[in-house]
Amino acid sequence: SCYIRVREAVVSTQSTGSSVCPEKLSWKILEKNDEVWTLEKIGSVIQCMAGVANIRATEKEITDFLRDPRSRFSYDSTLHKTYVVSEVNDDLRIIYAHHKARHCFIGHGRDLLYFAYNRKEGDKRIIAHASCTHPKCPPNPDITRGVMYETGFIIEPLPETGLSSVVYIVKMDMKGNVPEALVRWIKRRQPKILFEIKKYFER
């Protein structure tokens, strides 16, 4: 089931768990339909969410799309600015992203500095993100910098269907004073970016 695939994907990216989002905590289904399932981890002290969808595209097409940070403008309405700070090698980049709400949380924008690493594991492609530091991009005192833990995409082709299974995992601490209403909105919104990615490939 979609639920089992999310759990397996989360465990595969974090074998030992962590104090902020330990693997022993249970996943709660927030929403499910024929296109995308979204879940959150109950009891986590950070925002810990996941989503899964089948997308009509090859693993390579989805990987190439997701590896370009500018493509995020087409599926994440909170993204205000992004660029590659450093390209370490073909598989590892340091990326800056500034997120703002366009309607409900003006004044609660956050920026992130994270590495984006991609690797192949059998038939699966894993695109892993986590916060880092870089001398070219120190924190801006006027913007609260969030912390990204194990986050990213797991893409797996579904043979003879023309589809690929995409799991999106988000583990993040937004830092600072965040209204509870905004936290609830983010929990539902972030995994649903899979809807937008799916629409991009199937339009």
Disulfide bonds with the S-S distance in Angstrom:
Cys21-Cys48 2.39
